[in-house]
């Protein structure tokens, strides 16, 4: 197993296959990358752009290539002594007919071998869903779809199914006689009573009717296969039988405009193991656990040993044969008991490198009892990003934002309100399920039998809305004081808001904290834990949808902080906080990732680096943003009483333009289109004027028109003339921030992770913008040029790279130098102590420094920041006069020093 020194994320898809990645590997090795960090590669839905919608965990996705193609790629990687870290998805699969396991459940219900694989409540509190799973995929009310003939009964070799646009749903075998036996009289007349095929047909019908007496799952499955085979043989080989069946299908499929003609199909659908419904039903009545609130993704019961083994077998085989060196666990917070899962996984993979996609809030800690190397690095991203925000200007940035949008917004209140919005509009069914579970538990409990569904549901909504983190990790084996504190804080806030429900809230607290008494039976204790697991599985999706995907598009004071795991209410991070974070990481999680851009990030790392410059110059920013708004006022359209975009969206847009504007001039139409697509996604996520579930096309088209007008490159567009000089200035200082943060990422405790293409300027926006193709031909040529020039004249090479900084080669060069240093001094960077260093002098706040020490090797890291106060535009912070009397205090005795970037030696 190769040592993990750095990682590079590759996003595989039908457009970027294993074979297309093959020519890139040697380039990444030369850059200094030690491990490929691959997006999911198991079979996913056709056309998937991300791979998180798995349909078959036992196969490699054919759209990415065959298994031999993957092994060829990994073989090439291993020849270069590199490794492979694989992203896996244990929480959920696609709710799709392509998912053969789920399709089997929909067809066979309790007789399916996969009946218990998916997290479905077959004993729903709703009578019309008992013994069924909801299928909320219809675009209209069920009756409307039915009577418009949008549901079509089909017959093919695999059997009967109902087709609704791209969706297919199987018909259970017990319903076959109602279809195939619908008109045997006509068939008898056509063939004759003694015709061998008619006799066979009657025999198949009889077998269908007797299937219910077979209780053994395997025997039943074999009999059904036999029935389907015989039926298809008759259908394919006998014209009269085929004509009879097609005639029956025509009758069942009804005639639009004649409601009674759909009675047969309606009755047939009532018999199935699923209930088709309007997609909106899923927000209020849901009986399967989803990934967040996505109807198309159904969760697994991965806590079940059989489910774990079936869904992980292929992955574990790759690890055992040495193909995979590590795993990244997607959405670990969705699992019922993440600790139990990780322990089981660790036992299966031994010393394999394991990371969890875990989003930690500012003061939150990863459970120390988890057998993993750490997180995927959002915690590092936000702590590092925070030190480039000038904290002393928070009040000024507040004033500018308030004045621009015309109102004061309290972040904490908005976070609470938006989470309540999501609970009420998008996850009401999930909360109902939790409340009904609680009622069932309390009905048997002496001290809880008087509490009503209404009161308990209200209380749960309040607690969930006040929850500060993604989830807690209470289980039968583990209990942290930290988890207890988060629960108590949420309960206390809820009591303050809803004093009339104090009794309900305290009872829920008692259960969540497992404060049982002598009256609590063993059965009740088990039930309490089931409630705790369900509660903990719900807080994460609510945080993701209410905070991450709603608040972060509404609270626009300073959008550099509006990042996954970020806290827009906290303006910047102090040096002390950053050092504490790094020191603790070195001690606890030295192999966790240091991320700056990811496939899920809200914006690219260099967009944030630019935006952070605004925190240094609030007065100048305020002056320009007010001027731009004034210049663009007449370019707005009105929808009702609202000028589009509204002031909050407009403020968001100007920050986005400053942060993401292309470094090099060229055709601006693609960029304008990207901004329009991104802006529509942003306002839909904000859910103020439009939303994914109910788009306001008038607001959206008016917003797109506004963007077209302000980005028009005609000479009479005064906005661009005023915008571009300021943006160029921000780009220069942002470039310096970018290089500074590259140094921190590569030298701080942890494993530096690079998102595909981010070795040059990463001015991407949120997905799908960040999934655009990467030009590796250009990158390979850039690296080749850098290597050649650096080998000839190091200092001249660096100067030339700064002179042409807009092409991004200076960033690539810096990454190369640092990754090669990590390769050379791997023990120092992986095991070295973390020692904060102090500067003295007038410019001490403009630089942060630390040392890493292991045995006789020491690396000293000093990174500048807040450049606008240090140097004028287009200059570098290198001259002695810049730093005046500022100097670094070294607690270490050093005999000789080598500059890892320039190669200079000082004895």
C-alpha positions in Angstrom: 0.0 0.0 0.0 1.5 3.3 -1.1 2.0 6.2 1.4 -0.6 8.9 0.9 1.2 12.3 0.5 -1.2 14.2 -1.7 -4.5 13.5 -3.6 -6.0 14.6 -6.9 -9.8 14.3 -7.4 -10.9 13.0 -10.8 -14.6 13.2 -11.8 -15.4 10.2 -14.0 -18.4 10.2 -16.3 -19.4 9.0 -19.7 -17.6 12.0 -21.0 -14.4 11.3 -18.9 -13.8 7.6 -18.9 -11.0 5.4 -17.5 -9.2 5.4 -20.9 -9.3 9.2 -21.1 -7.7 9.4 -17.7 -4.8 7.1 -18.6 -2.7 9.8 -20.4 -3.1 12.2 -17.5 -1.5 9.9 -14.8 2.2 10.5 -15.8 1.6 14.3 -15.7 0.1 14.1 -12.2 3.0 12.0 -11.0 5.4 14.7 -12.3 3.3 17.3 -10.6 3.9 15.5 -7.4 0.6 13.8 -6.8 0.8 10.5 -4.9 -2.9 9.3 -5.1 -5.8 9.5 -7.5 -9.0 10.3 -5.5 -11.7 8.9 -7.7 -15.4 9.8 -7.9 -17.8 6.8 -7.5 -17.2 4.1 -10.2 -19.9 1.6 -9.4 -22.7 1.2 -11.9 -24.9 4.3 -11.7 -27.9 5.6 -13.7 -27.3 6.1 -17.4 -25.9 9.5 -18.1 -25.0 10.2 -14.5 -22.5 13.1 -14.2 -21.4 12.3 -10.7 -21.9 8.5 -9.9 -23.7 9.0 -6.6 -26.9 7.4 -8.0 -25.7 3.8 -7.9 -28.0 1.2 -9.4 -25.7 -1.9 -9.1 -23.0 -2.0 -6.5 -21.7 -5.3 -7.8 -20.5 -3.9 -11.1 -18.2 -1.2 -12.5 -20.2 1.5 -14.4 -20.1 0.5 -18.1 -20.3 4.1 -19.1 -16.8 4.7 -17.5 -15.3 1.6 -19.1 -15.0 -2.1 -18.4 -13.4 -3.5 -15.2 -10.3 -4.3 -17.3 -10.0 -0.6 -18.3 -10.1 0.3 -14.6 -7.4 -2.2 -13.8 -5.3 -1.0 -16.7 -5.5 2.5 -15.3 -4.7 1.4 -11.8 -1.8 -0.7 -13.1 -0.3 2.4 -14.8 -0.7 4.3 -11.5 1.0 1.6 -9.5 3.9 1.5 -12.0 4.6 5.1 -10.9 4.3 4.1 -7.2 1.1 6.0 -7.0 -2.2 4.9 -5.4 -6.0 5.0 -5.7 -8.5 6.3 -3.2 -12.1 5.3 -4.0 -15.2 7.3 -3.2 -18.0 4.9 -2.1 -21.7 5.5 -1.4 -23.0 3.3 1.5 -26.0 5.4 2.3 -28.3 5.2 -0.7 -29.0 4.0 -4.3 -31.0 5.3 -7.1 -34.8 4.9 -7.0 -35.0 3.7 -10.6 -36.0 0.7 -12.7 -32.2 0.5 -13.5 -31.8 -0.6 -9.9 -32.5 -4.3 -10.2 -32.5 -4.9 -6.4 -35.1 -2.2 -5.9 -37.1 -3.3 -9.0 -37.2 -6.8 -7.5 -38.6 -5.4 -4.3 -41.3 -3.4 -6.2 -42.2 -6.6 -8.0 -42.1 -9.1 -5.3 -42.6 -7.2 -2.0 -41.9 -9.4 1.0 -41.0 -12.3 -1.3 -38.0 -10.4 -2.7 -34.5 -11.4 -1.4 -33.8 -7.6 -1.2 -37.0 -6.8 0.8 -35.0 -5.6 3.9 -32.2 -3.9 1.9 -33.9 -0.5 1.6 -34.9 1.7 4.5 -38.7 1.4 3.9 -41.4 1.6 6.5 -43.8 -1.1 5.3 -46.0 -0.5 8.3 -46.8 3.1 7.5 -49.2 5.1 9.7 -51.1 5.8 6.4 -53.4 3.0 5.5 -53.0 3.4 1.8 -49.3 2.8 2.1 -49.2 -0.2 4.4 -47.3 -3.0 2.6 -46.4 -0.5 -0.1 -43.6 1.9 -0.8 -44.4 5.4 -2.1 -43.3 6.1 -5.6 -43.6 10.0 -5.8 -42.6 10.5 -9.4 -45.7 11.7 -11.2 -45.8 15.3 -12.5 -49.4 15.7 -11.7 -52.1 14.2 -9.5 -52.3 10.5 -9.9 -55.9 10.5 -11.2 -55.0 13.1 -13.8 -52.0 11.1 -15.1 -54.1 7.9 -15.1 -57.0 9.5 -17.0 -54.7 11.3 -19.5 -53.3 7.9 -20.4 -49.9 8.9 -19.2 -49.6 5.6 -17.4 -49.2 2.8 -19.9 -49.3 -0.9 -19.2 -46.6 -2.7 -21.3 -45.6 -6.3 -21.8 -42.1 -7.4 -22.7 -39.8 -10.3 -22.1 -39.1 -9.3 -18.5 -42.8 -9.2 -17.8 -45.6 -6.7 -17.3 -44.7 -3.1 -16.3 -46.3 0.3 -16.1 -44.5 3.0 -18.1 -44.6 6.7 -17.1 -42.2 8.6 -19.3 -38.7 7.5 -18.3 -40.0 5.5 -15.3 -40.9 1.8 -15.4 -42.7 0.0 -12.5 -43.2 -3.8 -12.4 -46.5 -5.6 -12.0 -46.5 -8.3 -9.3 -47.0 -11.8 -10.6 -50.3 -12.2 -8.5 -51.8 -9.5 -10.8 -50.9 -11.3 -14.0 -54.2 -13.4 -14.2 -56.2 -10.2 -14.2 -54.5 -9.1 -17.4 -53.6 -12.3 -19.3 -56.9 -14.0 -18.2 -59.0 -11.0 -19.1 -60.3 -12.4 -22.4 -59.5 -16.1 -22.7 -62.9 -16.6 -24.4 -61.8 -14.7 -27.5 -58.5 -16.5 -27.6 -60.3 -19.9 -27.4 -62.5 -18.9 -30.3 -59.5 -17.9 -32.3 -57.4 -21.0 -31.6 -59.8 -23.6 -30.6 -60.1 -25.2 -27.1 -57.7 -28.1 -27.9 -55.0 -26.1 -29.6 -51.7 -27.0 -27.9 -50.7 -23.3 -27.5 -54.1 -22.5 -25.9 -53.8 -25.5 -23.5 -50.3 -24.2 -22.6 -51.6 -20.7 -22.1 -54.2 -22.0 -19.7 -51.5 -23.9 -17.9 -49.4 -20.8 -17.5 -52.5 -18.9 -16.2 -53.1 -21.7 -13.6 -49.4 -21.5 -12.5 -49.8 -17.7 -12.0 -52.9 -18.3 -9.8 -51.1 -20.9 -7.7 -47.9 -18.8 -7.1 -49.3 -17.5 -3.8 -49.0 -21.0 -2.2 -45.2 -21.0 -2.7 -43.5 -19.3 0.3 -39.9 -20.2 -0.3 -38.3 -17.2 -2.0 -35.9 -19.1 -4.2 -38.5 -21.6 -5.3 -41.0 -18.8 -6.0 -38.4 -16.9 -8.0 -37.7 -20.0 -10.1 -41.4 -20.5 -10.7 -41.9 -16.9 -11.8 -39.0 -17.1 -14.2 -40.5 -20.3 -15.7 -43.9 -18.6 -16.0 -42.4 -15.6 -17.7 -40.3 -17.7 -20.1 -43.3 -19.8 -21.1 -45.5 -16.8 -21.5 -43.0 -14.9 -23.7 -42.5 -18.0 -25.8 -46.3 -18.2 -26.4 -46.5 -14.4 -27.1 -43.6 -14.5 -29.5 -44.5 -17.7 -31.3 -48.3 -17.4 -31.7 -49.8 -14.6 -33.6 -53.3 -15.1 -32.1 -52.0 -15.0 -28.5 -49.9 -11.9 -29.3 -53.0 -10.2 -30.8 -55.1 -11.2 -27.8 -52.6 -9.8 -25.3 -52.1 -6.6 -27.2 -55.9 -6.1 -27.4 -56.1 -6.6 -23.6 -53.3 -4.0 -23.1 -55.2 -1.5 -25.2 -58.3 -2.0 -23.1 -56.3 -1.6 -19.8 -54.6 1.6 -21.1 -57.9 3.3 -21.6 -58.9 6.3 -23.7 -58.2 9.8 -22.7 -61.4 11.7 -22.1 -63.2 8.5 -21.0 -62.5 8.2 -17.2 -64.4 4.9 -16.8 -62.1 3.2 -19.4 -59.2 3.4 -16.8 -61.1 1.4 -14.2 -59.2 -1.8 -15.0 -55.8 -0.2 -14.8 -56.7 1.6 -11.6 -57.7 -1.6 -9.9 -54.5 -3.3 -11.1 -52.4 -0.5 -9.7 -54.1 -0.8 -6.3 -52.7 -4.3 -6.0 -49.0 -3.4 -6.3 -46.3 -3.2 -3.7 -45.8 0.5 -4.5 -48.1 3.5 -4.6 -47.6 5.9 -7.5 -48.2 9.5 -6.5 -47.7 13.2 -7.4 -44.1 14.0 -6.5 -45.2 16.6 -4.0 -46.8 13.9 -1.9 -43.2 12.9 -1.0 -42.7 16.1 1.0 -45.6 15.3 3.3 -46.2 11.6 3.3 -43.0 9.5 2.8 -42.4 6.0 4.0 -38.8 5.5 2.8 -35.7 7.3 3.9 -34.2 9.5 1.1 -30.9 11.1 0.6 -31.7 14.5 1.9 -35.1 15.3 0.3 -34.4 13.8 -3.1 -37.2 11.4 -4.1 -35.0 9.7 -6.7 -32.4 8.4 -4.1 -33.6 5.7 -1.7 -31.5 4.9 1.4 -30.1 1.5 2.3 -30.2 -0.3 5.6 -26.4 -0.6 5.6 -26.5 -1.6 9.3 -27.7 -5.0 8.2 -24.8 -7.4 7.7 -26.2 -8.9 4.5 -26.8 -5.5 3.0 -23.2 -4.4 3.9 -21.7 -7.6 2.4 -23.7 -7.4 -0.8 -23.1 -3.8 -1.5 -19.4 -3.8 -0.5 -18.2 -7.1 -1.9 -16.8 -5.6 -5.1 -15.1 -2.7 -3.3 -13.6 -5.1 -0.7 -12.3 -7.3 -3.5 -10.5 -4.4 -5.0 -8.9 -3.6 -1.7 -7.9 -7.2 -1.0 -6.2 -7.5 -4.4 -4.3 -4.3 -3.9 -6.1 -2.1 -6.5 -7.6 0.4 -4.0 -5.4 1.9 -1.3 -8.1 3.9 0.4 -11.8 4.7 0.7 -13.8 7.9 1.0 -17.1 7.4 2.7 -19.9 9.5 1.3 -22.5 11.0 3.6 -21.5 9.0 6.7 -24.0 11.1 8.7 -26.9 9.4 6.8 -26.2 6.0 8.4 -28.1 4.8 11.4 -24.9 4.0 13.4 -21.8 5.5 11.6 -19.6 4.2 14.4 -20.7 0.6 13.9 -20.4 0.9 10.2 -16.9 2.2 10.3 -15.8 -0.4 12.8 -17.2 -3.1 10.5 -15.5 -1.5 7.5 -12.2 -1.2 9.3 -12.3 -4.9 10.2 -12.9 -5.8 6.6 -10.1 -3.6 5.1 -7.5 -3.8 7.8 -5.0 -0.8 7.5 -6.6 0.7 4.4 -6.7 4.5 4.4 -10.3 5.7 5.2 -11.7 9.2 5.1 -15.3 10.3 5.9 -17.2 13.1 4.2 -18.0 14.7 7.5 -18.9 18.4 7.7 -17.8 19.8 11.1 -19.0 23.0 12.4 -16.6 25.6 13.9 -16.3 24.1 17.4 -17.2 20.5 16.6 -14.9 17.5 16.8 -14.7 14.3 14.8 -15.4 11.4 17.2 -12.0 10.1 18.4 -13.3 6.5 18.5 -13.9 6.4 14.8 -11.3 4.1 13.1 -10.5 6.5 10.3 -7.7 8.8 9.1 -10.0 11.9 9.2 -12.3 14.0 7.1 -12.2 15.1 3.5 -11.1 18.5 4.6 -14.0 21.1 4.7 -12.9 21.9 8.2 -9.4 22.9 7.0 -10.9 24.8 4.0 -12.9 27.1 6.3 -10.2 27.6 9.0 -7.6 28.4 6.4 -10.0 30.6 4.4 -10.9 32.5 7.5 -7.4 33.8 8.2 -7.4 35.7 4.9 -10.5 37.6 6.0 -9.7 40.9 7.8 -11.6 40.6 11.0 -11.2 44.2 12.0 -13.5 45.3 9.2 -16.5 43.2 10.2 -18.6 46.3 11.3 -17.8 48.1 8.0 -18.8 45.1 5.9 -22.0 44.8 8.0 -22.9 48.5 7.3 -22.3 48.2 3.6 -24.5 45.1 3.3 -27.3 46.6 5.4 -27.2 49.8 3.5 -27.3 48.1 0.2 -30.2 45.7 0.8 -32.0 48.2 3.0 -32.5 46.0 6.1 -30.6 44.4 8.9 -30.4 40.6 8.8 -29.4 38.6 11.8 -27.6 35.4 10.7 -28.8 33.2 13.6 -32.5 34.2 13.0 -32.2 33.5 9.3 -30.6 30.1 9.9 -33.5 29.1 12.2 -36.2 30.5 9.9 -34.8 28.7 6.8 -34.5 25.4 8.6 -38.1 25.8 9.7 -39.1 26.5 6.1 -37.4 23.3 4.9 -39.1 21.2 7.6 -42.5 22.6 6.7 -42.3 22.5 2.9 -39.8 19.8 2.0 -39.4 17.4 4.9 -42.7 17.4 6.6 -43.2 13.7 5.9 -39.9 12.8 7.5 -40.8 14.7 10.7 -44.3 13.1 10.7 -42.6 9.7 10.6 -40.4 10.6 13.5 -43.4 12.0 15.5 -45.5 8.9 14.9 -42.6 6.7 16.0 -42.3 8.7 19.2 -46.1 8.4 19.8 -45.9 4.6 19.4 -43.0 4.5 21.9 -44.6 6.8 24.5 -47.9 5.0 24.3 -46.3 2.1 26.2 -44.3 4.4 28.6 -45.9 5.4 31.9 -44.7 9.0 31.8 -45.4 9.6 28.2 -48.8 8.3 27.4 -50.6 11.7 27.7 -48.6 13.5 25.1 -50.3 14.1 21.7 -49.0 13.8 18.2 -49.6 17.5 17.7 -47.5 18.6 20.6 -44.7 16.1 20.0 -44.5 17.1 16.3 -44.4 20.8 17.1 -41.6 20.1 19.6 -39.6 18.0 17.2 -39.8 20.7 14.5 -38.5 23.3 17.0 -35.6 21.1 18.2 -34.6 20.3 14.6 -34.7 23.9 13.6 -32.4 24.9 16.5 -29.9 22.1 16.0 -26.4 23.7 15.4 -24.6 20.8 13.8 -25.2 18.1 11.2 -25.7 15.3 13.8 -24.7 13.7 17.0 -23.4 10.1 17.4 -25.1 8.6 20.4 -25.4 4.8 20.3 -25.6 1.8 22.6 -21.8 1.8 22.7 -20.9 5.5 22.5 -21.9 8.6 24.3 -20.0 11.9 24.1 -20.5 14.9 26.4 -20.2 17.0 23.3 -23.3 15.4 21.8 -25.2 15.9 25.1 -24.3 19.6 25.1 -25.6 20.1 21.5 -28.9 18.4 22.3 -29.4 20.4 25.5 -28.7 23.7 23.8 -31.2 22.9 21.1 -33.8 21.9 23.7 -33.2 25.0 25.8 -33.6 27.3 22.8 -36.8 25.5 22.0 -38.2 25.9 25.5 -37.4 29.7 25.3 -39.3 29.9 22.0 -42.1 27.6 23.0 -42.6 27.6 26.8 -46.0 26.0 26.4 -44.4 22.8 25.2 -41.7 22.5 27.9 -43.0 19.1 29.1 -42.9 17.6 25.6 -39.4 19.1 25.0 -38.0 17.8 28.2 -39.4 14.4 27.6 -37.8 14.3 24.2 -34.5 15.4 25.8 -34.9 12.6 28.3 -35.1 10.1 25.5 -32.4 11.6 23.3 -30.0 11.5 26.3 -31.1 8.0 27.3 -32.1 9.2 30.8 -34.0 6.1 31.6 -35.2 5.1 35.1 -36.2 2.0 37.0 -39.5 1.9 35.2 -37.9 1.7 31.8 -37.9 -1.9 30.4 -35.3 -3.4 28.1 -37.8 -3.3 25.3 -38.4 0.4 25.9 -34.7 1.0 26.0 -34.4 -0.6 22.5 -37.2 1.6 21.2 -35.6 4.7 22.6 -32.4 3.9 20.7 -34.4 3.4 17.5 -35.9 6.9 18.0 -32.4 8.3 18.7 -31.0 6.8 15.5 -33.9 8.1 13.4 -33.6 11.6 15.0 -29.9 11.7 14.3 -30.5 10.6 10.7 -32.8 13.5 10.1 -30.7 16.4 11.6 -28.1 16.1 8.8 -30.4 16.3 5.8 -32.2 19.3 7.4 -28.9 21.0 8.0 -27.8 20.3 4.4 -31.0 21.6 2.8 -32.0 24.3 5.3 -28.5 25.7 5.9 -26.1 24.6 3.2 -28.5 24.9 0.3 -30.7 27.7 1.5 -29.1 30.0 4.1 -25.8 30.1 2.1 -27.7 31.7 -0.8 -29.6 34.2 1.4 -27.1 35.6 3.9 -24.9 37.5 1.4 -22.9 39.8 3.6 -19.6 38.2 2.5 -20.0 35.1 0.3 -16.4 33.9 0.7 -17.7 32.4 4.0 -20.8 30.9 2.4 -19.1 27.5 2.0 -19.9 23.9 3.0 -19.0 23.7 6.7 -18.6 27.5 6.8 -20.2 29.9 9.2 -21.2 33.2 7.5 -22.1 34.6 10.9 -18.4 34.4 12.0 -16.3 37.0 10.2 -12.8 35.5 9.8 -10.6 33.3 11.9 -7.8 34.6 14.2 -4.2 33.4 14.0 -4.6 31.8 17.4 -7.6 29.8 16.3 -5.9 28.7 13.1 -2.8 27.5 15.0 -4.9 25.7 17.5 -6.8 23.9 14.7 -3.6 22.9 13.0 -1.9 21.8 16.2 -4.8 19.6 17.2 -5.0 18.2 13.7 -1.3 17.2 13.8 -1.9 15.4 17.1 -5.3 13.7 16.3 -5.8 13.5 12.5 -2.4 14.0 10.7 -3.6 12.1 7.6 -7.0 13.9 7.1 -7.4 15.9 3.9 -6.6 19.6 3.5 -9.2 20.6 0.9 -9.6 24.0 -0.8 -11.9 23.0 -3.7 -14.1 20.0 -4.0 -16.9 18.8 -6.3 -19.4 20.0 -3.7 -17.8 23.4 -2.9 -20.0 26.4 -3.5 -17.2 28.2 -5.4 -13.6 27.5 -6.5 -10.6 28.2 -4.1 -9.4 31.2 -6.2 -12.8 32.8 -6.2 -12.7 32.9 -2.4 -9.1 34.1 -2.5 -10.2 37.1 -4.5 -13.3 37.7 -2.4 -11.2 37.8 0.7 -9.5 40.9 -0.6 -12.8 42.8 -0.3 -12.6 42.4 3.5 -9.4 44.4 3.5 -10.9 47.4 1.6 -14.5 47.7 2.7 -14.8 51.4 2.0 -13.6 51.0 -1.6 -15.8 48.0 -2.1 -18.8 49.9 -0.7 -18.2 52.8 -3.0 -18.0 50.7 -6.1 -20.9 48.4 -5.3 -23.2 51.3 -4.8 -22.0 52.9 -8.0 -22.6 49.8 -10.0 -26.1 49.4 -8.6 -26.9 53.0 -9.6 -25.5 52.5 -13.1 -27.5 49.3 -13.6 -30.8 50.4 -12.0 -32.4 51.1 -15.4 -31.4 47.6 -16.6 -33.8 46.0 -14.2 -37.2 44.6 -15.0 -40.1 44.5 -12.7 -42.2 41.4 -11.8 -45.1 42.8 -9.9 -43.7 45.1 -7.2 -40.2 43.5 -7.3 -37.3 44.9 -9.2 -35.3 42.0 -10.7 -32.9 41.1 -9.3 -33.8 42.2 -5.8 -31.1 44.0 -3.8 -29.9 40.9 -2.0 -29.5 38.9 -5.2 -27.8 41.8 -6.8 -25.3 42.1 -4.0 -24.6 38.4 -4.4 -24.1 38.8 -8.2 -21.5 41.6 -7.9 -19.5 39.5 -5.5 -19.7 36.6 -7.8 -18.5 38.7 -10.8 -15.6 40.1 -8.8 -14.6 36.6 -7.7 -15.0 34.6 -10.9 -14.3 37.0 -13.7 -11.9 35.3 -16.2 -8.2 36.1 -15.8 -7.6 36.5 -19.5 -9.8 38.3 -21.9 -11.5 36.4 -24.7 -15.0 35.4 -25.8 -17.2 36.5 -22.9 -20.3 34.7 -24.1 -19.5 31.4 -22.4 -18.7 33.2 -19.1 -22.0 35.2 -19.4 -23.9 31.9 -19.9 -22.2 30.3 -16.9 -23.1 33.3 -14.7 -26.7 33.1 -15.9 -26.9 29.4 -15.2 -25.3 29.8 -11.8 -27.4 32.8 -10.8 -30.6 30.9 -11.5 -29.4 28.0 -9.5 -28.5 30.4 -6.6 -32.0 32.1 -6.5 -33.7 28.8 -6.7 -31.7 27.6 -3.8 -32.5 30.8 -1.9 -36.2 30.0 -2.3 -37.3 33.6 -1.9 -38.6 34.5 -5.4 -38.3 31.2 -7.2 -37.5 27.6 -6.3 -36.7 24.2 -7.8 -40.1 22.9 -6.8 -42.0 25.9 -8.2 -39.9 28.0 -10.5 -41.0 31.6 -11.2 -40.0 31.8 -14.8 -40.8 35.6 -15.0 -38.3 36.4 -12.2 -35.7 34.1 -13.7 -35.9 35.4 -17.2 -35.8 38.9 -16.0 -32.7 38.1 -14.0 -31.0 36.6 -17.0 -31.9 39.6 -19.0 -30.3 41.8 -16.4 -27.1 39.8 -16.6 -27.1 40.1 -20.4 -27.5 43.9 -20.1 -24.8 44.5 -17.5 -22.3 42.2 -19.2 -22.9 43.6 -22.7 -19.5 44.6 -24.0 -20.8 47.5 -26.1 -19.1 50.9 -25.6 -22.1 52.5 -23.9 -22.1 50.0 -21.0 -20.6 52.3 -18.4 -20.9 49.5 -15.7 -18.2 47.4 -17.3 -15.9 50.4 -17.7 -16.2 51.1 -13.9 -16.1 47.4 -12.9 -13.1 46.1 -14.8 -10.3 48.3 -13.3 -11.5 47.4 -9.8 -11.9 43.7 -10.7 -8.3 43.7 -12.1 -7.0 45.1 -8.9 -8.9 42.4 -6.8 -7.5 39.8 -9.2 -3.9 40.8 -8.5 -4.2 40.7 -4.8 -6.4 37.6 -5.0 -3.6 35.9 -6.9 -1.2 36.6 -4.0 -3.8 35.2 -1.6 -4.1 32.1 -3.8 -0.4 31.4 -3.7 -0.3 32.0 0.0 -3.1 29.5 0.6 -1.4 26.9 -1.6 1.6 27.1 0.7 -0.6 26.6 3.8 -2.5 23.7 2.2 0.7 21.9 1.3 2.6 22.4 4.6 -0.1 22.3 7.3 -0.8 19.0 9.0 -2.9 16.9 6.7 -2.9 15.6 3.1 -3.3 18.3 0.5 -6.1 17.5 -1.9 -6.4 19.1 -5.4 -9.7 19.1 -7.2 -9.3 18.3 -10.9 -7.9 21.3 -12.8 -7.2 23.4 -9.8 -3.5 23.4 -10.3 -4.2 26.4 -12.5 -6.6 29.2 -11.4 -9.8 27.7 -10.1 -12.5 30.2 -10.9 -15.3 27.6 -11.0 -18.7 28.1 -9.4 -20.9 25.4 -7.8 -21.8 22.2 -9.8 -22.4 21.7 -12.6 -20.0 24.6 -13.4 -17.2 22.8 -11.6 -17.7 19.7 -13.7 -16.7 21.2 -17.0 -13.9 19.4 -18.9 -10.3 20.0 -17.8 -7.8 20.9 -20.5 -5.0 18.5 -19.6 -3.1 19.1 -22.9 -2.5 22.7 -21.8 -1.6 21.6 -18.3 0.9 19.0 -19.5 2.6 21.6 -21.8 2.7 24.1 -19.0 4.4 21.7 -16.6 6.9 20.7 -19.3 7.8 24.3 -19.9 8.2 25.0 -16.1 10.5 22.0 -15.7 12.6 23.0 -18.6 13.0 26.7 -17.5 13.5 25.9 -13.8 16.3 23.5 -14.6 18.1 26.2 -16.5 17.7 29.3 -14.3 15.5 29.0 -11.2 15.1 32.7 -10.3 14.5 33.8 -13.9 11.9 31.1 -14.3 10.1 32.4 -11.2 10.2 36.0 -12.4 8.9 35.0 -15.8 6.0 33.1 -14.2 5.0 36.1 -12.2 5.2 38.3 -15.3 2.6 36.0 -17.0 0.7 35.2 -13.8 -2.7 35.3 -15.4 -2.2 31.9 -17.2 -1.9 30.2 -13.8 1.6 28.6 -14.3 2.9 30.4 -11.2 0.4 28.4 -9.1 1.2 25.2 -10.9 4.9 25.8 -10.2 4.4 26.5 -6.5 2.3 23.3 -6.2 5.0 21.3 -7.9 7.7 22.6 -5.7 5.8 21.9 -2.5 4.5 18.5 -3.5 8.1 17.4 -4.5 9.3 18.7 -1.1 6.5 16.6 0.6 7.7 13.6 -1.3 11.3 14.2 -0.3 10.6 14.9 3.4 7.5 12.8 3.8 8.1 11.9 7.5 8.6 15.6 8.3 5.2 16.6 6.8 3.3 13.5 8.0 4.7 13.1 11.5 6.3 16.5 12.3 5.3 18.5 15.3 3.4 21.7 14.7 5.0 24.8 16.3 3.3 28.2 16.0 5.8 30.9 15.3 5.6 34.6 16.2 6.5 37.7 14.3 7.5 41.0 15.8 7.3 44.4 14.2 4.9 46.8 12.5 3.7 44.4 9.9 3.3 41.3 12.1 -0.4 41.0 11.5 0.3 40.6 7.8 2.1 37.3 8.1 1.4 33.9 9.8 4.1 31.4 10.4 4.7 27.9 11.9 7.4 25.2 11.9 7.1 21.5 11.4 9.8 19.4 13.1 10.6 15.7 12.9 13.9 14.4 14.3 16.7 16.6 12.8 14.5 18.1 10.0 12.6 21.3 10.3 10.5 23.2 7.8 9.6 26.9 8.5 6.5 28.2 6.8 5.7 31.9 6.6 2.7 33.2 4.5 1.8 36.8 3.9 -1.8 38.1 3.9 -3.7 41.4 3.7 -1.6 42.6 0.8 -3.5 45.8 0.0 -2.0 47.5 3.1 1.5 46.2 2.3 2.1 46.9 -1.4 0.7 48.8 -4.3 -1.0 46.9 -7.1 1.3 45.0 -9.5 4.1 44.7 -7.0 5.3 41.8 -4.8 5.8 41.7 -1.1 9.5 40.9 -1.4 11.5 44.1 -0.7 12.9 44.7 2.8 11.3 48.1 2.8 7.9 46.4 2.6 8.4 44.6 5.9 10.3 47.4 7.6 11.2 46.1 11.1 9.1 42.9 11.0 11.0 39.8 11.9 10.4 36.1 12.7 11.3 34.8 16.1 12.8 31.3 15.8 12.8 29.1 18.9 14.9 26.6 17.1 18.7 26.5 16.4 19.1 26.1 12.7 22.5 25.4 11.0 21.5 25.8 7.4 18.3 26.7 5.5 17.2 25.8 2.0 14.3 27.6 0.3 12.0 24.9 -0.9 10.6 27.2 -3.7 13.7 28.8 -5.1 16.3 26.2 -4.1 18.5 28.9 -2.5 20.8 27.6 0.3 21.7 29.7 3.4 24.4 28.4 5.7 
